[in-house]
Amino acid sequence: MPGDKPNGAKLTWAVGANGETTHVSEAENGLKCACVCPTCRGPLIAKQGKVVEHHFAHASGDECRHAVETALHLAAKDILAARKEIVLPAVEIPASYGFPHIEIAPERRYLIEAVAVEQKLGSIVPDVVVRINGRELLVEVTVTHGTGRDKIRKIRKLGVSCLEIDLSDADRGLVREELERIVVEETGSKRWLYNVRAEERRRRKLSEGTLLFSVNRGLAWHVDGCPIPARTWRGNHYANVIDDCTGCDHLLNALADVGVVCDGFRALGRPRPPPTRGTRPPPEAFEHPE
């Protein structure tokens, strides 16, 4: 598709005559490179002059808006397919409110059984899909923009772990060895967009808590039945969600217009109160924080 290149980035990866990605440093100069654009499949010229950084350009003079990103997706896929391994970052749940920091799995090297690129899965098209220990792992390769919230929500609904490799700060002229180091070996540019084990552990921890619905009283949001109690009015225990709950060690999760998930009843050995309205949904009904 004709258009500008993202952020002025030059195309340094292309599809070679053998169907695999080729870096401009590995290609012959000019049309002898026999390379095509990964997006439009139009012929490319390898420009390897002495003034401008080496790059590929369309022989037609047109440019493809997504060529740089698509090329890096394909290059990452080829690297993973060739190396058949990847170092994954540690799996952990960061501390939040009273939710403790939980370490689930350390950083570790895994063998890759299969690799597919831009293959539709449900309602999304992940950049790369790898199979490790018989399970699919989605890999999003970020070049100019991070993975959008809508796509992350769809990934969570699929229930498949997803890793993001962020190349937005990397040199666009990365040669194969440098890209291979980032994609396979290093974890500094990798983060979990969604991890099945972490989510299962988070839900299990939340299920230990009690959901207290919030009540709007004037300008304040309260929850009745605070197990500490933080406040008492005419014999009724309650807490202010902002002033009391957000600094409490027993808070596991909070949505001001819905309620809080409180671990105080379990931790303090207090009986759980009955539902204050309708049917009480389980704590895991809370949407995962962005």
PAZA-389960 format. One record per residue (C-alpha): residue number from 1; residue in three letters; x, y, z. Coordinates in pm, whole numbers, m for minus. Layout:
@n:NUM&res:Ala&px:X&py:Y&pz:Z .
...
This chain:
@n:1&res:Met&px:0&py:0&pz:0 .
@n:2&res:Pro&px:161&py:330&pz:m102 .
@n:3&res:Gly&px:235&py:580&pz:169 .
@n:4&res:Asp&px:497&py:715&pz:404 .
@n:5&res:Lys&px:731&py:499&pz:605 .
@n:6&res:Pro&px:664&py:501&pz:983 .
@n:7&res:Asn&px:865&py:771&pz:1161 .
@n:8&res:Gly&px:1095&py:800&pz:858 .
@n:9&res:Ala&px:1235&py:451&pz:921 .
@n:10&res:Lys&px:1412&py:301&pz:623 .
@n:11&res:Leu&px:1347&py:m49&pz:496 .
@n:12&res:Thr&px:1652&py:m258&pz:584 .
@n:13&res:Trp&px:1492&py:m603&pz:566 .
@n:14&res:Ala&px:1332&py:m762&pz:260 .
@n:15&res:Val&px:1225&py:m1100&pz:127 .
@n:16&res:Gly&px:1505&py:m1266&pz:m68 .
@n:17&res:Ala&px:1489&py:m1498&pz:m367 .
@n:18&res:Asn&px:1481&py:m1798&pz:m132 .
@n:19&res:Gly&px:1165&py:m1667&pz:37 .
@n:20&res:Glu&px:1345&py:m1581&pz:361 .
@n:21&res:Thr&px:1418&py:m1238&pz:507 .
@n:22&res:Thr&px:1742&py:m1074&pz:401 .
@n:23&res:His&px:1915&py:m776&pz:562 .
@n:24&res:Val&px:2044&py:m511&pz:322 .
@n:25&res:Ser&px:2400&py:m586&pz:440 .
@n:26&res:Glu&px:2357&py:m944&pz:315 .
@n:27&res:Ala&px:2225&py:m847&pz:m29 .
@n:28&res:Glu&px:2394&py:m754&pz:m356 .
@n:29&res:Asn&px:2372&py:m390&pz:m460 .
@n:30&res:Gly&px:2095&py:m260&pz:m684 .
@n:31&res:Leu&px:1844&py:m487&pz:m856 .
@n:32&res:Lys&px:2094&py:m773&pz:m831 .
@n:33&res:Cys&px:1966&py:m825&pz:m476 .
@n:34&res:Ala&px:1660&py:m1003&pz:m627 .
@n:35&res:Cys&px:1458&py:m898&pz:m322 .
@n:36&res:Val&px:1091&py:m803&pz:m297 .
@n:37&res:Cys&px:887&py:m594&pz:m56 .
@n:38&res:Pro&px:732&py:m805&pz:223 .
@n:39&res:Thr&px:405&py:m610&pz:190 .
@n:40&res:Cys&px:334&py:m549&pz:m181 .
@n:41&res:Arg&px:584&py:m805&pz:m320 .
@n:42&res:Gly&px:713&py:m543&pz:m562 .
@n:43&res:Pro&px:1082&py:m560&pz:m667 .
@n:44&res:Leu&px:1331&py:m372&pz:m451 .
@n:45&res:Ile&px:1664&py:m203&pz:m509 .
@n:46&res:Ala&px:1940&py:m242&pz:m251 .
@n:47&res:Lys&px:2093&py:104&pz:m205 .
@n:48&res:Gln&px:2441&py:67&pz:m62 .
@n:49&res:Gly&px:2600&py:404&pz:m129 .
@n:50&res:Lys&px:2855&py:594&pz:79 .
@n:51&res:Val&px:2634&py:883&pz:199 .
@n:52&res:Val&px:2289&py:759&pz:301 .
@n:53&res:Glu&px:2255&py:458&pz:531 .
@n:54&res:His&px:2210&py:137&pz:336 .
@n:55&res:His&px:1846&py:43&pz:273 .
@n:56&res:Phe&px:1601&py:m106&pz:27 .
@n:57&res:Ala&px:1380&py:107&pz:m198 .
@n:58&res:His&px:1098&py:15&pz:m432 .
@n:59&res:Ala&px:1207&py:m4&pz:m794 .
@n:60&res:Ser&px:879&py:167&pz:m884 .
@n:61&res:Gly&px:956&py:464&pz:m659 .
@n:62&res:Asp&px:653&py:391&pz:m440 .
@n:63&res:Glu&px:674&py:316&pz:m70 .
@n:64&res:Cys&px:468&py:84&pz:149 .
@n:65&res:Arg&px:345&py:216&pz:482 .
@n:66&res:His&px:371&py:m116&pz:666 .
@n:67&res:Ala&px:679&py:m258&pz:493 .
@n:68&res:Val&px:922&py:m183&pz:779 .
@n:69&res:Glu&px:697&py:m345&pz:1041 .
@n:70&res:Thr&px:606&py:m644&pz:827 .
@n:71&res:Ala&px:971&py:m703&pz:739 .
@n:72&res:Leu&px:1071&py:m707&pz:1107 .
@n:73&res:His&px:783&py:m945&pz:1187 .
@n:74&res:Leu&px:906&py:m1181&pz:917 .
@n:75&res:Ala&px:1269&py:m1143&pz:1027 .
@n:76&res:Ala&px:1175&py:m1223&pz:1388 .
@n:77&res:Lys&px:979&py:m1527&pz:1268 .
@n:78&res:Asp&px:1270&py:m1652&pz:1056 .
@n:79&res:Ile&px:1511&py:m1604&pz:1346 .
@n:80&res:Leu&px:1286&py:m1796&pz:1587 .
@n:81&res:Ala&px:1233&py:m2070&pz:1329 .
@n:82&res:Ala&px:1607&py:m2100&pz:1269 .
@n:83&res:Arg&px:1717&py:m2085&pz:1632 .
@n:84&res:Lys&px:1425&py:m2293&pz:1764 .
@n:85&res:Glu&px:1464&py:m2137&pz:2107 .
@n:86&res:Ile&px:1376&py:m1823&pz:2302 .
@n:87&res:Val&px:1451&py:m1683&pz:2646 .
@n:88&res:Leu&px:1123&py:m1581&pz:2811 .
@n:89&res:Pro&px:1109&py:m1321&pz:3091 .
@n:90&res:Ala&px:1005&py:m1413&pz:3443 .
@n:91&res:Val&px:634&py:m1463&pz:3505 .
@n:92&res:Glu&px:517&py:m1263&pz:3805 .
@n:93&res:Ile&px:227&py:m1063&pz:3943 .
@n:94&res:Pro&px:340&py:m716&pz:4058 .
@n:95&res:Ala&px:231&py:m584&pz:4395 .
@n:96&res:Ser&px:m83&py:m371&pz:4373 .
@n:97&res:Tyr&px:m287&py:m226&pz:4660 .
@n:98&res:Gly&px:m269&py:m503&pz:4921 .
@n:99&res:Phe&px:m210&py:m765&pz:4652 .
@n:100&res:Pro&px:134&py:m915&pz:4722 .
@n:101&res:His&px:410&py:m954&pz:4467 .
@n:102&res:Ile&px:397&py:m1314&pz:4346 .
@n:103&res:Glu&px:675&py:m1488&pz:4153 .
@n:104&res:Ile&px:543&py:m1770&pz:3936 .
@n:105&res:Ala&px:831&py:m1870&pz:3707 .
@n:106&res:Pro&px:1187&py:m1742&pz:3659 .
@n:107&res:Glu&px:1343&py:m1618&pz:3336 .
@n:108&res:Arg&px:1422&py:m1926&pz:3133 .
@n:109&res:Arg&px:1525&py:m2057&pz:2790 .
@n:110&res:Tyr&px:1264&py:m2267&pz:2605 .
@n:111&res:Leu&px:1282&py:m2483&pz:2294 .
@n:112&res:Ile&px:1044&py:m2391&pz:2010 .
@n:113&res:Glu&px:858&py:m2671&pz:1833 .
@n:114&res:Ala&px:691&py:m2470&pz:1553 .
@n:115&res:Val&px:660&py:m2112&pz:1423 .
@n:116&res:Ala&px:389&py:m1940&pz:1215 .
@n:117&res:Val&px:366&py:m1574&pz:1110 .
@n:118&res:Glu&px:51&py:m1357&pz:1090 .
@n:119&res:Gln&px:m184&py:m1656&pz:1110 .
@n:120&res:Lys&px:m541&py:m1573&pz:1213 .
@n:121&res:Leu&px:m635&py:m1695&pz:1559 .
@n:122&res:Gly&px:m991&py:m1628&pz:1663 .
@n:123&res:Ser&px:m1063&py:m1262&pz:1589 .
@n:124&res:Ile&px:m698&py:m1149&pz:1584 .
@n:125&res:Val&px:m390&py:m1194&pz:1369 .
@n:126&res:Pro&px:m82&py:m1225&pz:1595 .
@n:127&res:Asp&px:251&py:m1123&pz:1447 .
@n:128&res:Val&px:407&py:m1460&pz:1529 .
@n:129&res:Val&px:273&py:m1779&pz:1688 .
@n:130&res:Val&px:520&py:m2028&pz:1837 .
@n:131&res:Arg&px:454&py:m2362&pz:2001 .
@n:132&res:Ile&px:640&py:m2447&pz:2321 .
@n:133&res:Asn&px:578&py:m2766&pz:2518 .
@n:134&res:Gly&px:270&py:m2831&pz:2308 .
@n:135&res:Arg&px:114&py:m2491&pz:2384 .
@n:136&res:Glu&px:77&py:m2187&pz:2164 .
@n:137&res:Leu&px:248&py:m1862&pz:2257 .
@n:138&res:Leu&px:160&py:m1543&pz:2072 .
@n:139&res:Val&px:443&py:m1299&pz:2000 .
@n:140&res:Glu&px:371&py:m935&pz:1914 .
@n:141&res:Val&px:666&py:m750&pz:1759 .
@n:142&res:Thr&px:626&py:m378&pz:1827 .
@n:143&res:Val&px:803&py:m145&pz:1587 .
@n:144&res:Thr&px:628&py:194&pz:1599 .
@n:145&res:His&px:322&py:155&pz:1822 .
@n:146&res:Gly&px:252&py:m64&pz:2124 .
@n:147&res:Thr&px:m12&py:m336&pz:2112 .
@n:148&res:Gly&px:m353&py:m170&pz:2145 .
@n:149&res:Arg&px:m588&py:m229&pz:2438 .
@n:150&res:Asp&px:m857&py:m376&pz:2215 .
@n:151&res:Lys&px:m618&py:m640&pz:2082 .
@n:152&res:Ile&px:m495&py:m718&pz:2434 .
@n:153&res:Arg&px:m855&py:m769&pz:2550 .
@n:154&res:Lys&px:m914&py:m1009&pz:2260 .
@n:155&res:Ile&px:m596&py:m1198&pz:2348 .
@n:156&res:Arg&px:m718&py:m1238&pz:2707 .
@n:157&res:Lys&px:m1051&py:m1372&pz:2582 .
@n:158&res:Leu&px:m863&py:m1630&pz:2375 .
@n:159&res:Gly&px:m686&py:m1744&pz:2691 .
@n:160&res:Val&px:m348&py:m1777&pz:2517 .
@n:161&res:Ser&px:m29&py:m1633&pz:2664 .
@n:162&res:Cys&px:117&py:m1341&pz:2468 .
@n:163&res:Leu&px:467&py:m1192&pz:2472 .
@n:164&res:Glu&px:555&py:m849&pz:2333 .
@n:165&res:Ile&px:900&py:m779&pz:2189 .
@n:166&res:Asp&px:942&py:m401&pz:2175 .
@n:167&res:Leu&px:1173&py:m281&pz:1898 .
@n:168&res:Ser&px:1050&py:80&pz:1907 .
@n:169&res:Asp&px:1375&py:205&pz:2062 .
@n:170&res:Ala&px:1601&py:m24&pz:1862 .
@n:171&res:Asp&px:1817&py:97&pz:1574 .
@n:172&res:Arg&px:1620&py:47&pz:1251 .
@n:173&res:Gly&px:1943&py:m62&pz:1086 .
@n:174&res:Leu&px:1974&py:m369&pz:1309 .
@n:175&res:Val&px:2180&py:m638&pz:1141 .
@n:176&res:Arg&px:2081&py:m1002&pz:1182 .
@n:177&res:Glu&px:2308&py:m1073&pz:1480 .
@n:178&res:Glu&px:2173&py:m773&pz:1674 .
@n:179&res:Leu&px:1809&py:m856&pz:1600 .
@n:180&res:Glu&px:1872&py:m1219&pz:1690 .
@n:181&res:Arg&px:2014&py:m1116&pz:2026 .
@n:182&res:Ile&px:1706&py:m905&pz:2107 .
@n:183&res:Val&px:1451&py:m1158&pz:1981 .
@n:184&res:Val&px:1608&py:m1472&pz:2126 .
@n:185&res:Glu&px:1852&py:m1397&pz:2406 .
@n:186&res:Glu&px:1764&py:m1073&pz:2584 .
@n:187&res:Thr&px:1455&py:m1004&pz:2796 .
@n:188&res:Gly&px:1492&py:m627&pz:2843 .
@n:189&res:Ser&px:1267&py:m556&pz:2545 .
@n:190&res:Lys&px:1019&py:m833&pz:2628 .
@n:191&res:Arg&px:709&py:m815&pz:2846 .
@n:192&res:Trp&px:403&py:m1029&pz:2905 .
@n:193&res:Leu&px:87&py:m877&pz:2760 .
@n:194&res:Tyr&px:m101&py:m1173&pz:2903 .
@n:195&res:Asn&px:12&py:m1489&pz:3078 .
@n:196&res:Val&px:m225&py:m1777&pz:3147 .
@n:197&res:Arg&px:m45&py:m1893&pz:3462 .
@n:198&res:Ala&px:m30&py:m1542&pz:3607 .
@n:199&res:Glu&px:m400&py:m1486&pz:3536 .
@n:200&res:Glu&px:m498&py:m1818&pz:3694 .
@n:201&res:Arg&px:m294&py:m1730&pz:4003 .
@n:202&res:Arg&px:m444&py:m1380&pz:4017 .
@n:203&res:Arg&px:m798&py:m1515&pz:3998 .
@n:204&res:Arg&px:m724&py:m1775&pz:4264 .
@n:205&res:Lys&px:m593&py:m1505&pz:4495 .
@n:206&res:Leu&px:m892&py:m1279&pz:4425 .
@n:207&res:Ser&px:m1130&py:m1567&pz:4498 .
@n:208&res:Glu&px:m999&py:m1566&pz:4856 .
@n:209&res:Gly&px:m1138&py:m1216&pz:4900 .
@n:210&res:Thr&px:m1489&py:m1084&pz:4950 .
@n:211&res:Leu&px:m1653&py:m846&pz:4707 .
@n:212&res:Leu&px:m1803&py:m546&pz:4886 .
@n:213&res:Phe&px:m2018&py:m324&pz:4666 .
@n:214&res:Ser&px:m1950&py:48&pz:4688 .
@n:215&res:Val&px:m2224&py:295&pz:4782 .
@n:216&res:Asn&px:m2223&py:659&pz:4673 .
@n:217&res:Arg&px:m2295&py:888&pz:4967 .
@n:218&res:Gly&px:m2271&py:1248&pz:4864 .
@n:219&res:Leu&px:m1919&py:1305&pz:4736 .
@n:220&res:Ala&px:m1779&py:986&pz:4889 .
@n:221&res:Trp&px:m1772&py:620&pz:4790 .
@n:222&res:His&px:m1823&py:386&pz:5085 .
@n:223&res:Val&px:m1830&py:9&pz:5134 .
@n:224&res:Asp&px:m2035&py:m130&pz:5422 .
@n:225&res:Gly&px:m1922&py:m414&pz:5645 .
@n:226&res:Cys&px:m1550&py:m326&pz:5670 .
@n:227&res:Pro&px:m1390&py:m611&pz:5874 .
@n:228&res:Ile&px:m1133&py:m389&pz:6052 .
@n:229&res:Pro&px:m1350&py:m166&pz:6085 .
@n:230&res:Ala&px:m1209&py:157&pz:5945 .
@n:231&res:Arg&px:m1516&py:359&pz:6049 .
@n:232&res:Thr&px:m1837&py:309&pz:6243 .
@n:233&res:Trp&px:m2164&py:500&pz:6225 .
@n:234&res:Arg&px:m2448&py:410&pz:6459 .
@n:235&res:Gly&px:m2312&py:60&pz:6502 .
@n:236&res:Asn&px:m2258&py:m2&pz:6129 .
@n:237&res:His&px:m1902&py:m70&pz:6012 .
@n:238&res:Tyr&px:m1789&py:84&pz:5683 .
@n:239&res:Ala&px:m1489&py:228&pz:5500 .
@n:240&res:Asn&px:m1420&py:513&pz:5259 .
@n:241&res:Val&px:m1292&py:353&pz:4937 .
@n:242&res:Ile&px:m1045&py:633&pz:4860 .
@n:243&res:Asp&px:m928&py:730&pz:5209 .
@n:244&res:Asp&px:m933&py:389&pz:5378 .
@n:245&res:Cys&px:m935&py:103&pz:5127 .
@n:246&res:Thr&px:m662&py:220&pz:4887 .
@n:247&res:Gly&px:m406&py:220&pz:5168 .
@n:248&res:Cys&px:m525&py:m100&pz:5335 .
@n:249&res:Asp&px:m318&py:m420&pz:5337 .
@n:250&res:His&px:m636&py:m624&pz:5287 .
@n:251&res:Leu&px:m736&py:m462&pz:4956 .
@n:252&res:Leu&px:m688&py:m697&pz:4660 .
@n:253&res:Asn&px:m864&py:m498&pz:4388 .
@n:254&res:Ala&px:m1086&py:m193&pz:4356 .
@n:255&res:Leu&px:m1322&py:m29&pz:4111 .
@n:256&res:Ala&px:m1469&py:283&pz:4268 .
@n:257&res:Asp&px:m1804&py:258&pz:4091 .
@n:258&res:Val&px:m1843&py:m116&pz:4163 .
@n:259&res:Gly&px:m1669&py:m206&pz:4485 .
@n:260&res:Val&px:m1360&py:m360&pz:4640 .
@n:261&res:Val&px:m1226&py:m711&pz:4681 .
@n:262&res:Cys&px:m1128&py:m737&pz:5047 .
@n:263&res:Asp&px:m910&py:m1008&pz:5203 .
@n:264&res:Gly&px:m978&py:m884&pz:5556 .
@n:265&res:Phe&px:m1251&py:m1134&pz:5641 .
@n:266&res:Arg&px:m1026&py:m1431&pz:5566 .
@n:267&res:Ala&px:m712&py:m1279&pz:5716 .
@n:268&res:Leu&px:m884&py:m1165&pz:6036 .
@n:269&res:Gly&px:m1104&py:m1471&pz:6072 .
@n:270&res:Arg&px:m1426&py:m1271&pz:6041 .
@n:271&res:Pro&px:m1746&py:m1415&pz:5889 .
@n:272&res:Arg&px:m1822&py:m1290&pz:5540 .
@n:273&res:Pro&px:m2124&py:m1058&pz:5517 .
@n:274&res:Pro&px:m2426&py:m1146&pz:5300 .
@n:275&res:Pro&px:m2461&py:m978&pz:4957 .
@n:276&res:Thr&px:m2573&py:m616&pz:4978 .
@n:277&res:Arg&px:m2746&py:m611&pz:4642 .
@n:278&res:Gly&px:m2865&py:m873&pz:4396 .
@n:279&res:Thr&px:m2646&py:m1172&pz:4323 .
@n:280&res:Arg&px:m2284&py:m1139&pz:4424 .
@n:281&res:Pro&px:m2051&py:m1198&pz:4129 .
@n:282&res:Pro&px:m1717&py:m1370&pz:4198 .
@n:283&res:Pro&px:m1416&py:m1140&pz:4249 .
@n:284&res:Glu&px:m1261&py:m1260&pz:3924 .
@n:285&res:Ala&px:m1551&py:m1094&pz:3742 .
@n:286&res:Phe&px:m1346&py:m775&pz:3772 .
@n:287&res:Glu&px:m1178&py:m695&pz:3443 .
@n:288&res:His&px:m803&py:m743&pz:3442 .
@n:289&res:Pro&px:m629&py:m406&pz:3500 .
@n:290&res:Glu&px:m479&py:m247&pz:3187 .
